[in-house]
Amino acid sequence: MASISTVIASRAAARQSRGRGTGRFAVGLGGLLRRAAPRNDGRLAAAFALAVCVLLFAGLPARADEAADLHRRILTLDTHVDIPEDYATPAHDPSVRGDMQVDLPKMREGGLDAAFFIVYVAQGPLTEEGYADAYGKAVAKFEAIHRQSALYGDQIELATSPEDVERIVAKGKLAACIGVENLYPIGTDLSKIEEFYRRGARYMSLTHAGDDQFADSANALGHLDEPSPHTHGGLTDLGRAAIAEMNRLGVMVDVSHSSEQSTLQAIAASRAPVIASHSALRALNDIPRNLSDRALKALAAKGGVAQIVAFDNYLKMPPPEKVAATKALREELGLTSAEAWRDITPETRATYMARLKQLHAKYGRASVSDLVDHIDHAVKVAGIDHVGIASDFGGGGGIEGYDDASQAPNVTRELLKRGYSEADIAKLWGGNLLRVWRAVEAAADKPEQ
């Protein structure tokens, strides 16, 4: 079993070795310059050699950029990365640096050590037929995540515990964890929670967009910009039973996308700490999808963690012109209902995302500074031990300066700029989440693997 300190130490040793090699090169070049200089101008030659050495060392990224150096030392984990249905196939090959915001090359470039890849299925009708259709799609995404590890096991391995994450990263590989966004696909059969656990899921959220059989959502069915009708007034009895089953198994309960009442009731009902896997804060952007300070304090009091998400509209209210243009785009493409979003084709999704990118370029969007503003507020309200970082890449996430996994060091750079210590940044980038994960496991009834 490898600890975070072991991972950091192994990285530091490798980096120091590279630094020594470059230093020997600089010294050797300085000596060469001295020998080549006229004998009567040795002091000038020495000064020139010293200047060359300084320039060489200044060109070293690890030494010139304190944030990049720190980022490589710590263990970094993103708690929310969505995947397409044909993930880990030639159409969406994670081993190739392509159009996806997260792939293995970008993870390497950005020093992102681990990620929760998400089993997400859009909500459909609350019927047996709807549940069966969604269940099949969920299983397909589980299989895609496992396929990634099977195909590229030399680069990435599946992690089902905090110890797995640390062990895999210590070996120099990437770690893939699994989260379930929206329990809707299990229908009313709670035994499927254990099935999903055995498939590798280690957190599950009760809702997405739309009140379901477990709880009220923050938003209306299929609309992330409209409030929920609050059908149940929070959790249903089935939702409470689902939380108890997750507690029994050691699965983290995720309240992202849940309504305020659902969130507070879930925190109270759980016997273990609870997470918000990808949320922003209502105090800075007052929309139903974001966490209130009341919910943030309750989550922290339970020992949980809020993963602040790099999602444009959650971090910052867009200008009215951008809202209107986005609405017009959805109408043009026929994306005006929950059914349309659920049945969207890959071609329509690609068109929508490309056009949305044009709107971002025209009207602007939230930045890394906005993201860290939310982190600052969360730390002030909940404490440094109860805050983390998420992207929601592949599911709408992405902001200026942090638009794919390769740009993760920019977040570290802004945190360092604002005075966060290395220990605190390590907590934000994964240490807090791993601590909560361990606490949830400790509170479980230890099911057989």
Secondary structure as GFF3:
##gff-version 3
##sequence-region A 1 449
A	DSSP	alpha_helix	4	36	.	.	.	ID=ss1
A	DSSP	three_ten_helix	39	41	.	.	.	ID=ss2
A	DSSP	alpha_helix	42	58	.	.	.	ID=ss3
A	DSSP	alpha_helix	61	64	.	.	.	ID=ss4
A	DSSP	alpha_helix	66	73	.	.	.	ID=ss5
A	DSSP	beta_strand	77	82	.	.	.	ID=ss6
A	DSSP	alpha_helix	104	109	.	.	.	ID=ss7
A	DSSP	beta_strand	114	120	.	.	.	ID=ss8
A	DSSP	alpha_helix	128	151	.	.	.	ID=ss9
A	DSSP	beta_strand	156	158	.	.	.	ID=ss10
A	DSSP	alpha_helix	162	170	.	.	.	ID=ss11
A	DSSP	beta_strand	174	181	.	.	.	ID=ss12
A	DSSP	three_ten_helix	184	186	.	.	.	ID=ss13
A	DSSP	alpha_helix	191	198	.	.	.	ID=ss14
A	DSSP	beta_strand	201	205	.	.	.	ID=ss15
A	DSSP	beta_strand	219	220	.	.	.	ID=ss16
A	DSSP	beta_strand	223	227	.	.	.	ID=ss17
A	DSSP	alpha_helix	237	249	.	.	.	ID=ss18
A	DSSP	beta_strand	252	254	.	.	.	ID=ss19
A	DSSP	alpha_helix	260	269	.	.	.	ID=ss20
A	DSSP	beta_strand	274	279	.	.	.	ID=ss21
A	DSSP	alpha_helix	293	301	.	.	.	ID=ss22
A	DSSP	beta_strand	305	309	.	.	.	ID=ss23
A	DSSP	alpha_helix	312	315	.	.	.	ID=ss24
A	DSSP	alpha_helix	320	332	.	.	.	ID=ss25
A	DSSP	alpha_helix	338	342	.	.	.	ID=ss26
A	DSSP	alpha_helix	346	363	.	.	.	ID=ss27
A	DSSP	alpha_helix	368	382	.	.	.	ID=ss28
A	DSSP	three_ten_helix	384	386	.	.	.	ID=ss29
A	DSSP	beta_strand	387	390	.	.	.	ID=ss30
A	DSSP	three_ten_helix	405	407	.	.	.	ID=ss31
A	DSSP	alpha_helix	409	417	.	.	.	ID=ss32
A	DSSP	alpha_helix	422	426	.	.	.	ID=ss33
A	DSSP	pi_helix	427	431	.	.	.	ID=ss34
A	DSSP	alpha_helix	432	442	.	.	.	ID=ss35
###
